[in-house]
Amino acid sequence: MSYITTVSGKHFDPIEPDPRLFDIEDIAHALSLICRANGHFKHFYSVAQHSVACALEAEARGLSREIILGCLLHDASEAYLSDVTRPVKALLPYYLEAEERLQKALWEHFIGRALTEDEKKAVFETDDRMLSAEFYRLMPEPCGDEWKELVRPVDLSRREPEETRRAFIELYEKYNDGKDKDTMKTIYLAGGCFWGAQRFFDQFEGVSETEVGYANGPSDQTDYKAVCASSGHAETVRVRFDESVISVGKLLEYYFMIIDPLSVNKQGEDEGVQYRTGIYYDDESLLPAIREAYEKEQEKYDRPMAVELLPLENFCGAEEYHQKYLVKNPTGYCHVPFWLLNLNKKES
């Protein structure tokens, strides 16, 4: 799996982001060293300085905490992906897809929930207003019309990176108020072949990230060849979700739609211990809701379900070619009926 090394030493994959590795210090450091306009402004003016200016403008307009943080973090993806100038970015659909996925995960992680469409609109309007001021004043020649109305005077002077980094962190801490991560949860679901299961869960609002891997086997290191040779691991999807948007009970209601809960070590055409079904957790706070959903499903049957309900053990991510397999290979095998893969399309 490809990754970048952040200033704090984390190995971070920007294409399949793990929110557990997000670090506000990494972001503030990187953005304070990245120059706007590909370095073609009259003097050094960082992405972090632009982000702080946008957040202060939102604050001056009396906008919500979520919009202020949304403005502060609206370019946070550039700390992990760098940036591509807009005329070129428009020609790179895969880059746009990766940027959107990463930015959404960043907002959900640090704000505590997904932004609404109206909140995102307010963030981007503030961004455009600030860009118009910056480009009018800082390009070698006036670029566009004089800038759009701003509520507060904007400081476009050159600032030292360390000064801007501190301002970024201070503004984040002012509005964070300990609310990041509060509503972000993770559950691990084994439901037969993980290709279709991942594609299924990716469609739901509130699901910020999924990763396919191997869980509840005898070791924390394995690979697909060993799993297929009955290593004891189950093909599993790690689902990170915002419980203020989608509850664990609702996720499990969907989960039971794609499995036969009475089948032992077999789902669809796939047979073997790796295809067993299971609900695994590493967050005890989810257990009451998990049990409630499990017992509700069990009431439908006159014999015990074959779905394991256990603490998570030894999860390790699967090889890169398995990640988002059905996105890379739309005609690939899937035991989940096609109509279920389009049950609840996310807003674009």
Secondary structure, 3 states (H helix, E strand, C coil): CCCEECCCCCEECCCCCCHHHCCHHHHHHHHHHCEHHHHCCCCCCEHHHHHHHHHHHHHHCCCCHHHHHHHHCCCCCHHHHCCCCHHHHCCCHHHHHHHHHHHHHHHHHHHCCCCCHHHHHHHHHHHHHHHHHHHHHHCCCCCCCCCCCCCCCCCCCCCCHHHHHHHHHHHHHHHHCCCCCCCEEEEEEEECCHHHHHHHHCCCCCEEEEEEEEECCCCCCCCHHHHHCCCCCEEEEEEEEECCCCCHHHHHHHHCCCCCCCCCCEECCEECHHHCEEEEECCHHHHHHHHHHHHHHHCCCCCCCCCEEEECCCCEECCHHHCCHHHHCCCCCCCCCHHHHHCCCCCC
